[in-house]
């Protein structure tokens, strides 16, 4: 396998990590930002008010997006195994 092909596989790996983890990280970021703004506006700094809703929304996001993440990662691994089997 040439150097350029290795770099291409690495680029695809990073891109698939972003595609699979991005929606969950986006949900956590949006909920955390919203809770932070509410806490700053109301001066309520209770840790359970920030932890529990974020946990609920992230777990809900996992439940809703798990088939998408599994499909995208399965397609990537199938591509990797096909490219490895084509070499040998």
Steps between C-alpha positions, in 0.01 A plus 500: 500500500637836404546795729223700330253215547586483869442873537168465319391220736600714797304794362195279453539368856505850648206605286295199613577576865373854446187374322425241770579708809407846370124489558536381860768758573283766338206407723720513811644835394161656428343380825806602701500845342129547566532387862805723549313802370202425723724452803686823429177692456336366817808458721398140576815289509361161593698213347200266470323757283781478247582128519162329486349676193824463306512129584138452395544680168827325417353157577195591292730603218680168526167320483383694195832509312641157583383341174656784298831474688509120471419510128766760422767317697399164349528645150843641583628170637361312200688742275821447699471120492421505127805716429720270710369188329559660158869535584558138585 
